[in-house]
Amino acid sequence: MTNAEDLAVCHRLLSGGSKSFRAASLLLPARIADPAAALYAFCRVADDEIDEAAATQEALAGLYRRLDDIYAGRPQAHAADRAFAGVVTAFGIPRVLPEALLEGFAWDAEGRHYRDLAALEDYAARVAATVGAMMTLLMGVRDPVAMARACDLGVAMQLTNIARDVGEDARNGRLYLPLDWMRQEGVNPAEFLADPVFTPALGRVVQRLLDAADALYARSEQGIPLLPRDCRAGIGAARHVYAEIGRAVERQGLDSVSRRATVSGRRKAWLLARSMAALALRPATEAAPPLPATRFLVDAVSATPAPQDRAAPQRLPDRIAWAVELFDRLDHDPGQFAR
């Protein structure tokens, strides 16, 4: 897919970067480690370029040109670009997904605020659901229902992050809570940004956001049985651990201004064990449609042809996982060998 030196650079970026992304990659099978590192590296480099740029739109235009070159098969002389180009080809990642992610980074750099939940979901679709969709493609899954549920999980995680980081974000001049919700509770957004202080009214806004996240976590479980068997427990763990962050916010009285909620190591271990139940989940008989905010991502994947199946891996554990995955796909679409 790509050369070892480029992958080594990507793994170094991952190990020194996002703890949550690294933890997620460790919960998934080894065959996903390299493409996940390449995906993370490109996302990280792109985020840094926009964050550090004097002019956001110029930086965004430069990144779009890099995407042009990646999708044309002639990536620029960056390890992350070369590695990501290999992933794009190997897993059939439609350009809409990384392009939307870049747009979300630009919204962050602009300090954009969000009037209501629908607008906030538009943001979460870009900075989080895109990554969930791309990770699902790395698992070899393109099913529209699985993709919609992966996007639900990404949006839920982003809403949880926002609920947890209200004070930290405000002290950095950023506000993600829906402005209409704040005003309904009598909280003036500009005054709160100028002097971030927790109040019961603000707590009610945080609770509404956690409730919205919980509804999406519940929906996301419909997609877990559609994933390869060796990926289900890891995704189930991510779902439960992130939802538990919301419970930690609730246990501290919804005050995420004066302190940051955390989940203990012991609690995480219990949730990881609980995630094994994801292996026994059954697909829902009637799947919910995608969120309006994420439908364009699901549609982009559906419109992009799947790459041809790669050859079976050489190591025995990977061959077993590959074979199980193949039979899963046959169960879901028994006519695929006839095409």
ROLUM-398062 format. One record per residue: residue in one letter; x negated, y, z negated of N, C-alpha, C in turn. Coordinates in steps of 0.001 Angstrom, whole numbers, padded with zeros to 6 digits, always signed. Example, Ala and Ser with C-alpha at 12.3 -4.5 7.8 and 13.67 -1.06 7.14 Angstrom:
2
A-013190-005690-007800-012300-004500-007800-013200-003300-007800
S-012850-002250-007080-013670-001060-007140-012900+000030-007870
***
This chain:
339
M-000824-001203+000000+000000+000000+000000-000854+001247+000000
T-001920+001243-000772-002821+002394-000831-004133+001906-001434
N-005164+002772-001417-006462+002265-001883-006602+002362-003405
A-007546+001582-003914-007698+001434-005365-008122+002743-006027
E-008950+003543-005353-009404+004803-005957-008244+005768-006149
D-007367+005867-005149-006211+006748-005289-005301+006268-006414
L-005086+004960-006502-004242+004437-007573-004856+004677-008940
A-006170+004593-009041-006835+004855-010317-006589+006292-010760
V-006653+007240-009825-006359+008642-010139-004923+008768-010641
C-003986+008094-009967-002581+008163-010361-002365+007589-011759
H-003018+006473-012059-002863+005877-013394-003458+006779-014474
R-004554+007477-014156-005116+008420-015139-004154+009563-015414
L-003513+010066-014361-002524+011127-014553-001370+010636-015423
L-000944+009405-015178+000168+008853-015954-000216+008655-017408
S-001394+008107-017651-001803+007837-019038-002012+009128-019827
G-002364+010212-019144-002577+011483-019841-001394+012407-019764
G-000266+011928-019222+000891+012798-019013+002096+012384-019823
S+003191+012123-019114+004478+011881-019755+004483+010590-020570
K+004690+010708-021879+004773+009516-022727+006017+008703-022402
S+007130+009393-022106+008367+008672-021839+008284+007907-020521
F+007676+008530-019497+007559+007842-018208+006597+006662-018337
R+005514+006873-019063+004551+005776-019257+005200+004629-020026
A+005965+004945-021064+006636+003896-021831+007612+003133-020941
A+008333+003870-020090+009289+003223-019194+008567+002284-018233
S+007416+002730-017716+006686+001888-016767+006160+000627-017449
L+005816+000708-018739+005318-000462-019460+006425-001472-019746
L+007668-001007-019783+008788-001903-020040+009213-002661-018791
L+008715-002244-017633+009087-002869-016372+008001-003840-015934
P+008316-004758-015023+007326-005771-014625+006093-005163-013976
A+004994-005916-014033+003698-005418-013571+003719-005011-012107
R+004536-005660-011292+004557-005342-009858+005028-003921-009576
I+005668-003302-010576+006167-001934-010386+005163-000899-010894
A+004119-001338-011597+003202-000402-012254+002507+000537-011268
D+001965+000000-010184+001235+000848-009243+002145+001844-008519
P+003256+001391-007926+004116+002378-007271+004699+003399-008248
A+004978+002981-009494+005495+003936-010482+004442+004990-010813
A+003184+004581-010914+002105+005536-011177+001965+006522-010016
A+002073+006024-008781+001981+006901-007611+003133+007900-007588
L+004330+007425-007908+005498+008313-007971+005294+009384-009026
Y+004875+008964-010229+004661+009928-011303+003603+010958-010916
A+002514+010495-010310+001411+011400-009979+001865+012504-009035
F+002630+012129-008013+003101+013172-007088+004036+014139-007809
C+004945+013614-008629+005870+014482-009377+005098+015421-010300
R+004090+014889-010975+003306+015685-011920+002531+016792-011196
V+001877+016451-010094+001113+017446-009334+002043+018534-008803
A+003214+018130-008300+004165+019097-007764+004675+020030-008862
D+005005+019472-010017+005492+020279-011138+004436+021299-011567
D+003178+020847-011664+002096+021751-012055+001901+022866-011033
E+001998+022528-009744+001812+023543-008696+002840+024651-008821
I+004097+024268-009082+005157+025272-009194+005017+026049-010490
D+004723+025355-011597+004578+026027-012895+003467+027062-012888
E+002374+026750-012206+001188+027610-012259+001133+028638-011135
A+002127+028621-010247+002095+029515-009092+002543+030915-009465
A+001923+031900-008846+002351+033295-009039+003669+033542-008319
A+003889+032874-007194+005112+033029-006408+005746+031646-006214
T+006894+031421-006858+007531+030105-006839+007880+029664-005425
Q+008477+030552-004644+008928+030167-003309+007755+029794-002400
E+006638+030495-002550+005457+030141-001747+004933+028758-002131
A+004900+028483-003439+004451+027169-003892+005390+026076-003395
L+006693+026355-003443+007679+025383-002984+007512+025115-001490
A+007278+026174-000720+007070+026001+000720+005841+025131+000988
G+004789+025344+000197+003580+024533+000356+003838+023068+000043
L+004659+022804-000973+004973+021423-001329+005865+020772-000275
Y+006766+021549+000305+007582+021002+001393+006695+020615+002579
R+005657+021418+002839+004730+021058+003922+003989+019763+003589
R+003633+019591+002321+002986+018342+001917+003935+017162+002111
L+005223+017361+001808+006195+016302+002052+006315+016009+003548
D+006290+017073+004375+006314+016867+005830+005200+015907+006238
D+004008+016166+005719+002848+015342+006093+002952+013925+005535
I+003478+013806+004323+003658+012479+003723+004624+011652+004564
Y+005740+012249+004949+006741+011503+005708+006358+011322+007175
A+005387+012094+007638+004860+011891+008991+003745+010849+008996
G+003363+010356+007807+002324+009337+007732+000918+009888+007793
R+000763+011191+007578-000579+011797+007577-000728+012678+006333
P-000713+012076+005148-000768+012856+003903-002027+013693+003809
Q-001906+014809+003116-003053+015695+002912-004066+015020+001990
A-005219+015647+001871-006353+015028+001172-006210+015135-000344
H-005145+014554-000864-004914+014480-002305-004598+013023-002629
A-005179+012500-003687-004936+011107-004060-003448+010851-004282
A-002768+011781-004963-001344+011587-005238-000529+011558-003954
D-000881+012408-002992-000159+012437-001715-000360+011138-000956
R-001605+010675-000902-001874+009432-000168-001158+008246-000812
A-001207+008172-002135-000551+007065-002830+000957+007129-002663
F+001517+008338-002775+002963+008478-002641+003410+008169-001214
A+002597+008507-000236+002926+008176+001157+003062+006667+001328
G+002184+005915+000661+002288+004461+000718+003580+003961+000094
V+003984+004575-001015+005217+004180-001698+006435+004505-000843
V+006439+005693-000230+007544+006106+000627+007780+005085+001733
T+006686+004638+002350+006798+003674+003447+007214+002296+002937
A+006582+001843+001862+006820+000484+001366+008226+000293+000825
F+008798+001349+000236+010089+001201-000439+011218+001962+000235
G+010950+002603+001363+012011+003288+002100+012671+004395+001305
I+011866+005279+000716+012409+006370-000100+012812+007523+000811
P+014094+007877+000854+014509+008994+001708+013949+010318+001204
R+013615+011191+002125+012993+012461+001774+013883+013317+000870
V+015204+013153+000996+016131+013955+000184+015787+013858-001301
L+015323+012691-001756+015083+012495-003195+013922+013342-003702
P+012701+013211-003174+011631+014079-003693+011863+015550-003382
E+012550+015852-002297+012826+017249-001964+013748+017872-003017
A+014762+017122-003442+015661+017613-004497+014911+017789-005812
L+013976+016884-006103+013170+017020-007316+012369+018316-007289
L+011766+018625-006160+011013+019882-006037+011929+021079-006252
E+013140+021002-005738+014090+022091-005932+014396+022283-007419
G+014541+021184-008143+014778+021283-009581+013614+021927-010304
F+012376+021581-009914+011204+022224-010509+011246+023732-010264
A+011657+024121-009068+011736+025550-008739+012798+026239-009590
W+013916+025575-009832+014945+026160-010700+014396+026404-012090
D+013579+025468-012578+012946+025658-013885+012042+026887-013883
A+011216+026989-012852+010272+028098-012784+010991+029442-012694
E+012174+029440-012087+012955+030680-011967+013663+031043-013271
G+013699+030103-014236+014409+030354-015490+015909+030378-015312
R+016408+029571-014399+017838+029572-014081+018668+029125-015285
H+019838+029753-015449+020803+029346-016469+021986+028674-015787
Y+022808+027959-016584+023870+027135-016015+025199+027478-016687
R+026163+027850-015853+027428+028372-016380+028237+027308-017104
D+028304+026114-016515+029168+025071-017070+028496+023707-016920
L+029188+022665-017351+028601+021328-017316+028320+020884-015885
A+029212+021213-014960+028999+020798-013571+027705+021395-013019
A+027447+022664-013335+026211+023305-012866+024997+022670-013531
L+025126+022325-014812+024011+021675-015517+023745+020285-014941
E+024808+019573-014560+024629+018272-013928+023949+018402-012568
D+024207+019503-011855+023490+019746-010592+021983+019834-010850
Y+021606+020500-011933+020190+020606-012307+019640+019237-012710
A+020373+018534-013579+019910+017225-014058+019805+016229-012910
A+020676+016350-011917+020594+015468-010758+019247+015625-010064
R+018735+016840-010043+017480+017102-009330+016253+016689-010144
V+016208+017028-011408+014981+016778-012172+014945+015398-012813
A+016084+014701-012877+016110+013406-013571+016739+012294-012743
A+017911+012542-012148+018555+011482-011370+017713+011092-010161
T+016981+012059-009594+016107+011734-008460+015058+010697-008856
V+014494+010861-010042+013482+009914-010511+014123+008551-010771
G+015308+008552-011371+016008+007285-011589+016303+006572-010278
A+016714+007340-009270+017000+006735-007966+015732+006163-007340
M+014621+006900-007420+013376+006412-006828+012856+005189-007575
M+012974+005177-008903+012545+004007-009661+013388+002780-009290
T+014675+002985-009036+015537+001882-008632+015087+001319-007289
L+014668+002191-006381+014139+001728-005102+012848+000932-005300
L+012022+001334-006271+010808+000579-006546+011121-000832-007035
M+012299-001011-007625+012725-002345-008067+013277-003163-006902
G+013356-002562-005718+013874-003262-004551+015378-003246-004450
V+016044-002312-005139+017506-002261-005186+017991-001021-004438
R+018953-001215-003522+019522-000105-002758+021052-000093-002847
D+021610-000998-003624+023062-001086-003763+023635+000258-004212
P+024672+000777-003534+025206+002103-003894+025707+002204-005328
V+026307+001127-005838+026792+001168-007229+025615+001229-008188
A+024607+000392-007961+023411+000430-008809+022754+001801-008739
M+022718+002394-007551+022101+003709-007393+022896+004783-008140
A+024225+004726-008041+025056+005706-008751+024862+005603-010256
R+024750+004364-010748+024580+004173-012196+023175+004599-012649
A+022168+004392-011793+020823+004884-012123+020830+006401-012228
C+021572+007044-011336+021680+008506-011397+022418+008948-012660
D+023463+008199-013043+024165+008494-014299+023192+008450-015472
L+022346+007413-015490+021394+007272-016594+020404+008428-016601
G+019915+008828-015436+018996+009959-015374+019625+011243-015884
V+020862+011513-015473+021551+012728-015936+021781+012660-017445
A+022204+011486-017952+022428+011332-019396+021156+011616-020178
M+020027+011091-019707+018758+011323-020402+018398+012800-020412
Q+018639+013483-019288+018309+014907-019240+019204+015710-020181
L+020493+015373-020252+021387+016057-021193+020930+015826-022630
T+020462+014607-022926+019937+014319-024261+018698+015156-024538
N+017800+015240-023572+016606+016077-023747+016985+017511-024070
I+017961+018039-023345+018380+019427-023545+018957+019604-024948
A+019807+018649-025384+020396+018736-026721+019333+018674-027808
R+018285+017881-027576+017216+017734-028576+016317+018960-028637
D+016119+019650-027514+015079+020676-027399+015616+022103-027364
V+016803+022332-027915+017417+023658-027827+016495+024734-028386
G+015967+024516-029571+015116+025536-030185+013800+025705-029456
E+013147+024597-029122+011867+024658-028413+012016+025380-027081
D+013075+025053-026347+013306+025718-025065+013540+027217-025257
A+014361+027568-026239+014684+028984-026462+013440+029779-026821
R+012562+029200-027630+011334+029913-027995+010391+030073-026803
N+010608+029272-025771+009849+029422-024524+010616+030222-023481
G+011704+030865-023920+012472+031710-023013+013406+030963-022096
R+013710+029702-022412+014566+028899-021544+015853+028503-022273
L+016938+028463-021524+018236+028098-022091+018967+027225-021076
Y+019327+026011-021502+019994+025071-020609+021432+024767-021032
L+021827+025130-022246+023195+024855-022682+024180+025579-021769
P+025324+024967-021465+026316+025637-020614+026758+026970-021230
L+026612+028041-020470+026908+029381-020998+028375+029518-021384
D+029280+028932-020591+030708+029024-020914+031008+028373-022260
W+030360+027248-022549+030580+026583-023832+030101+027471-024979
M+028967+028101-024800+028436+028969-025854+029389+030126-026126
R+029869+030752-025066+030777+031896-025237+032093+031471-025878
Q+032590+030260-025527+033819+029761-026143+033667+029603-027648
E+032441+029339-028100+032177+029187-029535+031739+030498-030185
G+031747+031582-029411+031362+032875-029960+029866+033083-030070
V+029087+032299-029331+027630+032434-029344+027207+033209-028102
N+026567+034347-028310+026098+035164-027200+024765+034600-026692
P+024716+034132-025436+023484+033501-024944+022265+034411-025021
A+022405+035676-024656+021259+036587-024671+020766+036816-026098
E+021686+036972-027041+021293+037188-028431+020625+035937-029011
F+021134+034763-028623+020519+033536-029108+019095+033404-028576
L+018878+033719-027298+017533+033631-026733+016577+034593-027427
A+017096+035783-027774+016241+036779-028435+015880+036358-029853
D+016778+035625-030509+016534+035196-031895+017171+033831-032107
P+016462+032741-031736+017048+031406-031814+017271+030959-033262
V+018526+030928-033666+018904+030517-035021+020070+029532-034900
F+020006+028473-035695+021087+027490-035648+022301+028004-036397
T+023477+027728-035837+024756+027994-036487+025674+026805-036234
P+026713+026615-037074+027672+025533-036810+028314+025660-035429
A+028521+026890-034961+029106+027085-033638+028187+026521-032556
L+026892+026779-032693+025941+026227-031733+025925+024702-031827
G+026051+024170-033043+026097+022729-033233+027247+022093-032474
R+028373+022789-032394+029518+022240-031656+029208+022165-030157
V+028444+023111-029654+028027+023067-028254+027107+021868-028025
V+026165+021669-028935+025251+020533-028832+026027+019217-028870
Q+027048+019136-029746+027850+017918-029829+028570+017641-028520
R+029116+018660-027889+029784+018468-026596+028815+017906-025557
L+027591+018399-025599+026597+017920-024637+026244+016457-024897
L+026106+016105-026173+025822+014703-026517+026988+013798-026136
D+028214+014274-026297+029383+013481-025906+029371+013230-024396
A+029004+014260-023621+028919+014093-022168+027840+013082-021806
A+026717+013132-022510+025644+012174-022259+026101+010757-022597
D+026802+010592-023729+027237+009254-024140+028176+008625-023113
A+029049+009436-022518+029954+008911-021497+029164+008383-020299
L+028088+009066-019957+027260+008630-018830+026414+007410-019202
Y+025935+007339-020447+025210+006135-020872+026112+004901-020742
A+027364+005043-021136+028295+003913-021043+028501+003513-019583
R+028661+004491-018701+028833+004186-017271+027582+003521-016689
S+026422+003954-017167+025176+003444-016582+025030+001939-016754
E+025665+001375-017784+025526-000060-018032+026114-000895-016903
Q+027030-000329-016114+027589-001074-014981+026503-001464-013976
G+025424-000672-013928+024399-000922-012920+023332-001905-013342
I+023186-002161-014634+022088-003011-015104+022165-004432-014536
P+023355-005068-014454+023396-006425-013883+023026-006464-012394
L+023000-005316-011733+022660-005272-010310+021162-005130-010084
L+020398-005023-011168+018940-004918-011068+018310-006308-011108
P+017045-006445-010652+016353-007723-010807+016320-008131-012284
R+016359-009420-012545+016434-009894-013930+015268-009389-014784
D+014078-009281-014184+012928-008875-014995+012873-007362-015224
C+013856-006637-014717+013921-005182-014947+015041-004798-015921
R+015969-005702-016151+017183-005324-016891+016903-004935-018338
A+016077-005700-019024+015812-005395-020433+015112-004049-020571
G+014175-003743-019673+013469-002468-019745+014394-001289-019548
I+015294-001384-018572+016242-000296-018338+017250-000217-019486
G+017658-001382-019997+018541-001373-021162+017888-000711-022361
A+016587-000959-022539+015857-000329-023642+015827+001185-023474
A+015552+001648-022259+015518+003091-022016+016875+003714-022330
R+017932+003029-021930+019282+003545-022185+019552+003681-023684
H+019210+002635-024471+019527+002651-025893+018606+003589-026680
V+017329+003613-026340+016404+004481-027072+016761+005941-026850
Y+017074+006312-025611+017419+007706-025357+018739+008085-026016
A+019721+007203-025966+020991+007500-026633+020782+007686-028130
E+019828+006943-028699+019545+007054-030130+018979+008424-030485
I+018309+009090-029546+017850+010461-029808+019048+011350-030126
G+020144+011131-029410+021362+011887-029716+021878+011607-031110
R+021809+010343-031519+022257+010006-032881+021355+010687-033918
A+020054+010780-033611+019135+011453-034537+019470+012936-034642
V+019848+013565-033534+020275+014968-033577+021513+015103-034460
E+022448+014169-034316+023663+014220-035128+023339+014034-036611
R+022408+013145-036931+022070+012899-038337+021454+014113-039007
Q+020834+015000-038205+020284+016218-038823+021245+017400-038661
G+022536+017082-038586+023558+018117-038589+023647+018896-037293
L+023166+018313-036187+023197+018936-034858+022279+020141-034753
D+021402+020288-035730+020446+021404-035706+019192+020979-034936
S+019161+021325-033654+017964+021065-032855+017233+022361-032552
V+017481+023368-033407+016797+024657-033274+015610+024733-034220
S+015848+024396-035480+014782+024522-036466+013905+023280-036558
R+014337+022174-035977+013491+020974-035964+013869+020104-034773
R+012941+019212-034427+013117+018346-033256+013415+016933-033738
A+014504+016362-033260+014904+015023-033678+013947+013976-033122
T+013651+012974-033935+012792+011869-033498+013433+010548-033886
V+013010+009494-033208+013468+008136-033511+012271+007370-034048
S+012425+006741-035208+011309+006044-035846+010876+004833-035021
G+009630+004426-035232+009111+003245-034549+009913+002004-034873
R+010320+001863-036134+011102+000692-036534+012443+000674-035815
R+013056+001857-035724+014359+001948-035033+014195+001627-033544
K+013117+002121-032943+012876+001819-031530+012698+000325-031318
A+011979-000334-032238+011764-001776-032109+013096-002518-032157
W+013983-002090-033049+015303-002728-033141+016090-002517-031853
L+015987-001310-031304+016716-001005-030072+016145-001780-028886
L+014822-001989-028883+014205-002782-027825+014727-004220-027874
A+014857-004748-029094+015405-006099-029227+016856-006133-028764
R+017582-005110-029120+018993-005041-028717+019133-004978-027201
S+018142-004379-026542+018230-004206-025093+018216-005541-024362
M+017776-006611-025014+017797-007923-024369+019224-008328-024018
A+020192-007717-024698+021590-008006-024368+021931-007554-022955
A+021097-006652-022406+021335-006199-021039+021239-007346-020049
L+020495-008407-020417+020354-009547-019524+021673-010295-019348
A+022553-010157-020339+023810-010904-020301+024978-010078-019769
L+024748-008813-019433+025828-007976-018922+026333-008508-017586
R+027600-008295-017331+028196-008681-016050+028620-007420-015297
P+028537-007449-013961+028953-006263-013204+030418-005917-013458
A+030719-004626-013468+032102-004197-013646+032913-004582-012411
T+034177-004954-012636+035018-005343-011499+035392-004135-010657
E+035483-002978-011285+035832-001757-010552+034830-000678-010936
A+033946-000349-010016+032858+000585-010314+033330+002028-010214
A+032843+002859-011123+033137+004285-011069+032388+004918-009896
P+032950+005952-009279+032246+006628-008181+031061+007414-008718
P+030145+007831-007845+029036+008667-008314+029544+009992-008863
L+028775+010592-009750+029060+011968-010151+029024+012864-008916
P+029873+013892-008855+029770+014830-007725+028360+015392-007562
A+027659+015605-008676+026316+016194-008627+025287+015251-008014
T+025531+013943-008079+024519+012987-007613+024935+012253-006343
R+026125+012528-005828+026598+011793-004651+025634+011949-003476
F+025036+013139-003321+024140+013342-002179+022908+012443-002259
L+022487+012086-003459+021350+011173-003612+021747+009749-003218
V+022906+009315-003695+023395+007974-003370+023610+007847-001860
D+024207+008880-001270+024464+008846+000174+023160+008812+000975
A+022140+009531+000491+020858+009557+001205+020226+008171+001232
V+020317+007447+000108+019762+006091+000076+020553+005168+001000
S+021882+005287+000969+022720+004431+001815+022432+004655+003295
A+022062+005887+003651+021824+006222+005061+020409+005881+005518
T+019554+005446+004605+018161+005151+004943+017956+003651+005059
P+017474+003166+006204+017280+001718+006359+016294+001176+005325
A+016575-000017+004847+015655-000669+003908+014419-001134+004658
P+013235-001040+004035+012032-001587+004675+012132-003098+004757
Q+011392-003692+005668+011390-005146+005757+010805-005734+004485
D+011310-006918+004098+010791-007588+002893+009294-007804+003018
R+008582-007470+001928+007142-007727+001915+006883-009203+001643
A+005691-009655+001950+005329-011052+001713+005371-011360+000220
A+005556-012625-000093+005566-013041-001491+004228-012732-002148
P+004235-012244-003412+002982-011975-004114+002225-013266-004410
Q+000963-013101-004802+000088-014262-004971+000115-014843-006378
R+000234-013990-007426+000193-014520-008795+001485-015263-009109
L+001388-016384-009859+002548-017212-010125+003683-016448-010806
P+003424-015675-011895+004548-014958-012516+005224-014002-011543
D+004429-013329-010697+005011-012402-009734+005779-013153-008656
R+005289-014361-008270+006004-015140-007262+007360-015591-007800
I+007376-015968-009084+008634-016388-009696+009622-015222-009709
A+009131-014028-010132+010007-012856-010172+010511-012513-008766
W+009608-012634-007778+009981-012346-006394+011060-013304-005910
A+010910-014588-006239+011886-015577-005797+013246-015350-006459
V+013230-015049-007777+014482-014780-008489+015189-013586-007860
E+014409-012554-007548+014962-011352-006930+015603-011695-005584
L+014911-012535-004815+015425-012925-003508+016758-013642-003644
F+016848-014579-004608+018103-015288-004793+019202-014363-005324
D+018831-013370-006140+019813-012380-006585+020421-011664-005388
R+019554-011287-004437+020045-010570-003259+020932-011477-002407
L+020573-012768-002314+021391-013705-001555+022771-013885-002198
D+022783-013919-003548+024073-014033-004241+024949-012824-003935
H+024295-011649-003877+025069-010423-003667+025479-010260-002212
D+024647-010755-001271+024909-010587+000160+024439-011844+000887
P+025223-012934+000842+024765-014200+001387+024585-014181+002891
G+025095-013184+003580+024942-013140+005027+023699-012454+005516
Q+022806-012009+004578+021694-011187+005032+020693-011976+005877
F+020542-013310+005639+019581-014073+006438+020096-014288+007867
A+021406-014115+008084+021943-014306+009417+021761-013082+010299
R+021336-011974+009687+021211-010745+010463+019795-010598+010989
***
